[in-house]
Structures are given as structure tokens and as C-alpha cells.
Amino acid sequence: MAVVGAVAVGMGVLAGGVAGQASGPSQAPDLQLVDNFRQNEIGNEPAVLVDFTFDEAVERMSSGGNFELVPIDGSEVVDGQNIASNNEANTVTVAFPTSVSQEDIARGIVQPSTVKVAGEGGETSNPLQTADVSNDGNSADPDLVNVTVNETTNSLVYAFDEPVSVNSDGGFQVYAENTSQYDGSVATDSLATPRLVNVTVDGIDVSAAVGASVTQGTVSNQTDSERTNSPDEVEVSNESAPEFSRCGNGGTTDMGDGGSADGPTQAPDLVGIDNFTYRQNPEDTNCQTLVEFDFDEPVNVQGGAGNFQMVPNDSRNFQNQVFDGNNEIIGPTNDTTSLTVPFDGRIDPATVVRGFVDPNTVRVAGEGDETANPKQAVAFNNDGNSANPDLVSVARAGENELRFTFDEEISEIGSTGSFKFYYSNATVRNSMDATITDNASVVSVEYAPKFNAGSGAVGASVANGAVIGTDTDREDGDVNQFDEETLENGTGPGPVGDFENPPTDTDGDGQYEDVNGDGQLTQADAQALYDSLGSSTVQNNVDAFDFNGDGSVTQADAQALYNEWSTAN
């Protein structure tokens, strides 16, 4: 379509402007108003004419395509087709397609170097600028709402109307009063305050910036990368810059570092997770969440950060995955009760229900691998329970049977071999069979007779996918994540030999003098221990029956127990 210099206006009125005031932020013509949408013709072709009014008289340097309109619905920017007239010194009338309607347009745009001060040279050409049309200039995509100066860091903080991610450093632009324009050098978005972007700009003291803009596609919605911004611009505000942090503060407090040595095994037992903090990954620009995993005694690490995980409250919100530790454990890894594990991203503590550690990740400080931990979990929020089936208790039900109770009904067993238990020496045994009982939230699990599960188990766990809940239409299939519990009916040894009742600790010293379970120490207990030296219950609970303190249970311990009874009587 040919460019024409004038058009007969058959309807509408000329827009009111701000003629001659030169009230904008720069020495170049500053866009003040985009209005007066009206149907008309240009070169005998129907068009919608729109007035772009500046704060002083202008001369055009470019074509109508440098004038644009941003639709409210987030659809593509509409380019001007022709310059219809420039009869009003401050106003350029631009022809657009007939589909354009004022109530559907958020803002108008004039691209850089489109106009200059009338009668002056090209050095007075305009920067990229916008003016609101409808809906306060806002579209369905990310919109720029404010830019402030952080003089401490010599940077600018761009604020958007929704959480964004940066696509282009150079798409952030600023201009000075003399219209010199500068591209951003480093743009950093924030996981802590995701509507903010901190931008450093080379070649200018940012306090001299009077206007700031973003070019097409500079940012995208943080969760929908297809939704990118249209060109936008604001004057730099004299307000104080908001606090900006890539990763943010917050998190949780440190509730203690374990060390009580009161766990169910003689290996290190996981007793807590806490102290969520945030930092930028020293190796790249991503954030990390640091979480402390606390044990009941000092440990030496023999695994890595990847051996630590956390379970979200609803896995559907996290790609049906758990949070995995990565990189390297931070700080001391030997002779410590607390390990600081980094996780990718900024994890909200409120979304975590429990943490767990893989087996053989830590061992007792100063001792060998035989004291390595079993796989264990610990609650953090909501008693450790998520939107999926969660283990709430494990109880003895017979010499070879344990009963696993979940917080919801189970529709199917995922794997019969996924139910494990461990002894007090941290040795782990696998299940042989598993069936759902008449109570659909309870699973009966059978173990090989030689394992003596009913007497020796002190803790038990379920692997990921061991059971399937009833809400099978869920995206994650309603399968469980790893979970673990100590046995609800005691963490001490089970019954020894053929005795019906488990042994008891009669004097609170951690050793089980009442071997036959009748509630008192008698000569018969020494005989019971002697007769049961080959029992797995005895040999899997050395600490409970090592009465002479040599680290093993032998005939000498039966004699030591007899001497203890004899001395007391």
C-alpha cells in the first residue's frame, strides 16, 4: 500500500495533545498519548486511523510499521500500515487494519528513531516509548509496571505484573535525558520475588536513567514460557528500589543437631530435618535450598548429597518426583551430628512433609562400615503425610509377620518385595509376601522364618511404589513414596527363644536383664540367655545382651548376668 501524505477525515475529531509543552523525560520527542481511533479510508482502502501525540513538534524518520499496538488479549502486536498524516506538528496519524478496536488495545508503541525534534538532527530521535490506551496499558502477558534505581549496586530493578523468567539480558534497555540508549548487560530474575528483575547496564550511571523499556520477548511467564512480553516502557521512578534477592531469605530455624543417641539402632539414626536456608549456587546462577539432616550420634559420611531426599506434600505439583539432594554436602562431613545438604531451586518448606536418607550413607564416627545406617525417614510437616498413601505405623503380628498401616485405603500391592525391616544392628531384611487385610488400610507382610521378624524388627520401611491408593486417576497413579517407621510396640528386642514376652530393661541402663520377659531379674534369666545364645534375637541385639561389654554376646555374658543377679541378692 502506498504511503500518502494526507487524508480526508470524514468522521471523528482530532486528538487533544500536549502540544509544545515538551513535558516528557527526554530531550527528544516523548510519546504522550495514543487515541482517537476511528474508521476511515486511506488510498480508497478502509483503515482504522490512530493518533500518536508527542510532547513537541516532530518530523518522521521512519514508516508506519514503527508504530504498533499491543492487544489486551496477548495476541500478536499489530503494526501500523501507513502514515496517514503529520499535519498536526505534535501528532502522527497512523493507519491500522480495520480489525483494530480501541477497547481491545492495551497500549501503543513507537519504536526507537521513528521521529525527531522538528528541524533538528537525528541525534534528537526518540527512544522506544509506550502510552496506555485501555486497561491501564496491561495485556494478558507479562507487563512492565515500574523501574527503580538501586544506587548501592548501580543497577535497575524492573517490576512486572506477574512472575517472570529472563530470556534476554540485552532486551532490558534504558535511556538518558539526552536520549542515549543502553542495553542491559546482566539481568537476574528472582525465585524469592519472582516479579522483580535486577539489571546492570554498562556505560551509564543508572542514576542518570530517565526511562526504561523491554523489547519483544525479553521475559516470559515463569511457569508458561510461551507467554512472553510485548514491548513496554516506563519512566524510571524516584521511589526506593524494592529489596531484591536472587534466592531470598526466609526458610526455617535450626531446631537442634541431634546427638541424643536414642534411635532404634546401634548405627546412626535420622532424627530430624530443619534449618532451610537459601543461597545462589556458587557454580552457576541457580538457587539452592540448604537443609540440615540431623542424626542421633556423630557420623562419618560415606555417601553424597544425592543420598538425601525430601517428599513433597503433593507430588503432582513437582513432576511426580521427590526432591533430590545434589552437588556436595556443605561443611563438616566427619564426626558431626548434622549434615547440610543442598537441593536445586528455592524449595518452600511448607511443601515438604518428610525427609529420608539412603542406606549406608553414614556410619558411626570412628567405626567401620558395619555401623552404617539403614534407610530411614523423618517427619517434617503434617506428621510426614502427603497426598499419596503414607505409612503411619508398623506392628508385630506374629513371629514372621509385620502389619503396615497406611493413612488411606490401599487398592493394590505394587511390589510384594518392597516391605523391609531392620534389626537394632541396622541389618535390613526384605519381605517375602504382602497382602491387603480386611481393613484396606492395613497390609500384612510375611518374612522368611529365619529372619524372626516378629521378635527382631525395630523399624520397617516401604519402598517407592510398594502400594497404590484408591485414587488411581491421579497423574502420579496414587503410589506411595519411600516411608519408614519404628515399630509401635517397642524398639527393644522381641521375645527370646520360646518365651512369650519380650525381654525388659529392669534398671534403665539400656541392657535387657529380664531375658525371659517375666518382669524381673532372676537366676532364670542367666539360664535363658545361655540357652538362647544362638538365637537371632540375641545376636541381632548385641547391645541389649552384652553384659560384660566386650562387643559380643557369648557364654561369658550369661555368667556376667548371673553375677549381677547374685550380687543383688
Secondary structure, DSSP 4 states (H G I P E B T S, - for coil): ----S-----SS-PPP--TT---SSSSS--EEEEEEEEEEEETTEEEEEEEEEESS-EEE-S-GGGEEEEETT--PPEEP-EEEE--STTEEEEEE-TT--GGGEEEEEE-TTSEEETTS-GGG---SEEEE-SGGG--SS--EEEEEEETTTTEEEEEESS-EEES-STTEEEEETT--EEEEEEEEE-SSSTTEEEEEETTS-GGGEEEEEE-TTSEEESS-TT-BPPPEEEEPEEEEPPP--SS-S-------------SSSSS--EEEEEEEEEEE-TTSS-EEEEEEEEEEEEEEE-S-GGGEEEEES-GGGGTT--EEB-S--BS--EEEEEEEEEEES---GGGEEEEEE-TTSEEETTS-GGGBPPPEEEE-SGGG--SS--EEEEEEEETTEEEEEESS-EEEES-TT-EEEE-TT--EEE-SEEEE-SSTTEEEEE--GGG-HHHH-SEEEE-TTSEEES-TTSTTTTBPPPEEEEBTT-SS----TT-SSPPB-SSSSSS--BTTSSSS--HHHHHHHHHTTT-HHHHT-HHHH-TT-SSS--HHHHHHHHHHHHHH-
